[in-house]
Amino acid sequence: MLVGHALRIGEKYGGQPLVYPILHKSLAFLGLLLLLNVIEEAVVGVVHGHPVAESLSRIAGGTWLQIFATCILFFMILLPYFAYREIGRLLGEGSLRRMLFTPAPGAATAAE
């Protein structure tokens, strides 16, 4: 995630309605995660003395259905992450965090 943010991946739809940057960043980072996963599996295979083709055949379980399911899972994890980040960006630095984790003004506390 840090690599993707440092490379400014998915910054294309900055001024569009909020759904577009969330979906775009989620898909872009999904591609980055898949690419890094492929590289990792190839390196691990080479280190353990296996051919690269054999290592790559074991990615995400090996079958296309398992790879697709892994992609859906990654995408479903990335959606709320980028939704939180984009909403927070629009509201201003720390505003969303304050809204979520501090009591509302005038709200009764549990001790009362």
VMD Tcl script that draws the C-alpha trace (Angstrom):
set ca {
  {0.00 0.00 0.00}
  {2.84 2.36 0.81}
  {4.46 1.69 -2.56}
  {1.19 2.48 -4.35}
  {0.68 5.70 -2.42}
  {4.28 6.74 -3.04}
  {3.83 6.10 -6.77}
  {0.56 8.09 -6.65}
  {-1.36 5.22 -8.25}
  {-5.00 5.98 -8.95}
  {-4.83 9.78 -8.69}
  {-6.59 10.24 -12.05}
  {-10.13 11.07 -10.86}
  {-9.37 13.66 -8.18}
  {-12.13 16.13 -9.10}
  {-14.85 13.63 -10.07}
  {-17.76 12.42 -7.92}
  {-16.50 10.37 -5.00}
  {-17.47 6.97 -6.41}
  {-15.02 7.29 -9.32}
  {-11.80 7.80 -7.32}
  {-12.84 5.07 -4.87}
  {-13.46 2.52 -7.63}
  {-10.45 3.61 -9.68}
  {-8.03 3.44 -6.75}
  {-9.45 0.11 -5.62}
  {-8.96 -1.39 -9.09}
  {-5.53 0.19 -9.55}
  {-4.30 -1.07 -6.20}
  {-5.81 -4.49 -6.92}
  {-3.62 -4.62 -10.03}
  {-0.60 -3.53 -8.00}
  {-1.26 -6.16 -5.31}
  {-1.64 -8.88 -7.94}
  {1.58 -7.81 -9.67}
  {3.49 -7.79 -6.39}
  {2.00 -11.18 -5.49}
  {3.23 -12.64 -8.81}
  {6.70 -11.20 -8.23}
  {6.76 -12.56 -4.68}
  {5.76 -16.07 -5.77}
  {8.39 -16.06 -8.53}
  {11.15 -14.95 -6.15}
  {10.13 -17.48 -3.47}
  {10.12 -20.23 -6.10}
  {13.57 -19.29 -7.37}
  {14.95 -19.13 -3.82}
  {13.59 -22.62 -3.13}
  {15.00 -23.97 -6.40}
  {11.71 -24.30 -8.31}
  {11.22 -23.11 -11.89}
  {9.43 -19.78 -12.22}
  {6.60 -21.34 -14.26}
  {5.92 -23.86 -11.50}
  {5.90 -21.12 -8.86}
  {3.51 -18.97 -10.85}
  {1.12 -21.86 -11.34}
  {0.53 -21.90 -7.57}
  {-0.62 -18.28 -7.29}
  {-3.84 -17.90 -5.28}
  {-4.48 -21.63 -5.27}
  {-3.67 -22.31 -8.89}
  {-7.06 -22.39 -10.63}
  {-8.63 -19.45 -12.44}
  {-11.66 -19.64 -10.17}
  {-9.47 -19.36 -7.07}
  {-7.54 -16.46 -8.61}
  {-10.84 -14.72 -9.43}
  {-12.11 -15.30 -5.88}
  {-8.88 -13.86 -4.47}
  {-9.27 -10.79 -6.70}
  {-12.84 -10.28 -5.49}
  {-11.70 -10.62 -1.88}
  {-8.87 -8.08 -2.36}
  {-11.27 -5.69 -4.10}
  {-13.82 -5.97 -1.28}
  {-11.07 -5.16 1.22}
  {-9.82 -2.19 -0.79}
  {-13.25 -0.56 -1.31}
  {-13.91 0.51 2.31}
  {-10.24 1.42 2.75}
  {-10.32 3.89 -0.13}
  {-13.84 5.09 0.74}
  {-12.58 6.02 4.22}
  {-9.49 7.72 2.79}
  {-11.37 9.67 0.10}
  {-14.15 10.83 2.42}
  {-11.53 11.86 4.95}
  {-9.63 13.76 2.25}
  {-12.76 15.67 1.24}
  {-13.72 16.53 4.81}
  {-10.24 17.70 5.71}
  {-7.30 16.37 7.69}
  {-8.51 14.47 10.76}
  {-12.18 15.50 10.42}
  {-13.53 12.03 9.69}
  {-11.46 10.52 12.50}
  {-12.82 13.10 14.94}
  {-16.39 12.46 13.71}
  {-16.03 8.72 14.20}
  {-14.10 8.54 17.46}
  {-15.11 11.53 19.59}
  {-18.45 11.95 21.33}
  {-20.96 14.28 19.71}
  {-21.36 17.65 21.44}
  {-24.23 17.57 23.91}
  {-24.53 13.78 23.81}
  {-25.16 12.03 27.11}
  {-22.24 9.94 28.34}
  {-22.54 6.39 29.72}
  {-21.61 7.59 33.24}
  {-24.67 9.84 33.55}
}
mol new
graphics top color blue
foreach p $ca { graphics top sphere $p radius 0.5 }
foreach p [lrange $ca 0 end-1] q [lrange $ca 1 end] { graphics top cylinder $p $q radius 0.2 }
display resetview
